[in-house]
C-alpha cells in the first residue's frame, strides 16, 4: 500500500484503524483448529469483520516466525 492509497482509505472510511494480526495458535478458537489452515481462517474472519472500518492490517511476523519454517507450494 502506498502512502497515497493509505491516505485515500483514511479519507473514505473516516478512520485511522490499523488491525494487528497477532495470531497466537494457542488462542485460536477451538472450532477453527479442525480446519486445514486455522491461522488463515482466523485472520480471514478478523479481516472480514473489520474491513469496513480498518484502513490497514499489520501481521506481527514474530507470531508466524515462532511456528517455524512453513514451505508453500505455488
C-alpha positions in Angstrom: 0.0 0.0 0.0 1.4 3.4 -0.9 1.1 6.5 1.2 -1.4 7.9 -1.2 -3.6 4.7 -1.0 -3.5 4.8 2.8 -4.5 8.5 2.8 -7.4 7.7 0.4 -8.5 4.8 2.7 -8.4 7.1 5.7 -10.5 9.8 3.9 -13.0 7.3 2.5 -13.5 5.4 5.7 -13.0 8.3 8.1 -10.8 6.1 10.2 -7.2 5.5 11.2 -7.8 2.0 12.4 -5.0 -0.5 11.8 -5.7 -4.0 12.9 -2.8 -6.2 14.1 -3.0 -9.8 13.1 -1.2 -11.2 16.1 -2.1 -14.8 15.7 -1.2 -17.0 18.7 -2.1 -20.6 17.8 -2.8 -21.2 21.5 -5.6 -18.6 21.5 -7.4 -19.5 18.3 -11.0 -20.7 19.0 -11.1 -24.5 19.2 -13.7 -24.8 16.4 -11.2 -23.4 14.0 -8.4 -25.8 14.9 -10.1 -28.6 13.0 -9.7 -26.7 9.7 -6.9 -27.3 7.2 -5.4 -23.8 7.9 -6.8 -22.4 11.2 -4.4 -19.4 11.2 -5.6 -18.4 7.7 -9.3 -18.8 8.7 -8.9 -16.9 12.0 -7.2 -14.0 10.2 -9.7 -14.1 7.4 -12.6 -13.8 9.9 -10.9 -10.8 11.6 -10.3 -9.1 8.3 -13.9 -9.8 7.1 -15.3 -8.4 10.4 -13.2 -5.2 10.4 -12.5 -4.3 6.8 -15.4 -1.8 6.7 -13.6 0.3 9.3 -10.0 -0.6 9.0 -7.6 1.2 6.7 -4.7 -1.3 7.1 -3.8 -4.7 8.5 -0.4 -5.5 10.1 0.7 -9.0 10.6 3.0 -9.5 13.5 5.8 -11.6 12.0 7.0 -12.8 15.4 3.9 -15.0 15.7 4.5 -16.6 12.3 8.2 -17.0 12.8 7.5 -18.8 16.1 5.7 -21.5 14.0 9.0 -22.3 12.2 9.6 -22.8 8.5 6.4 -23.5 6.5 7.0 -24.5 2.9 4.4 -23.2 0.5 3.6 -24.7 -2.9 2.9 -22.1 -5.5 
